[in-house]
Amino acid sequence: MDILYIEADRNYSRIFTREKEYLLSVTFKNIEEKLPQPFFMRIHCSYIVVCLNWMPLINTYNGLYRCL
């Protein structure tokens, strides 16, 4: 399973892959603590992304970003 990103959903977490979406009854914080840090990064209070999938971003305005 190749994770693209993880989203917080109240007391659940949604894991998104290329093929499917998974809903887990595990808190976002619990998942974050178990992920290997060099490969996953929390970018928002509700999102964790896989660093390997990153594109270069530019901070444009008020915390918003755009892809290069």
Buried (B, 14 or more C-beta within 10 A) or exposed (E): EEBEBBBBEEEEBBBBEEEEEEEBEEBBEEBBEEBEEEEBBBBEEEEBBBEEEEEEEEEEEEEEEEEE
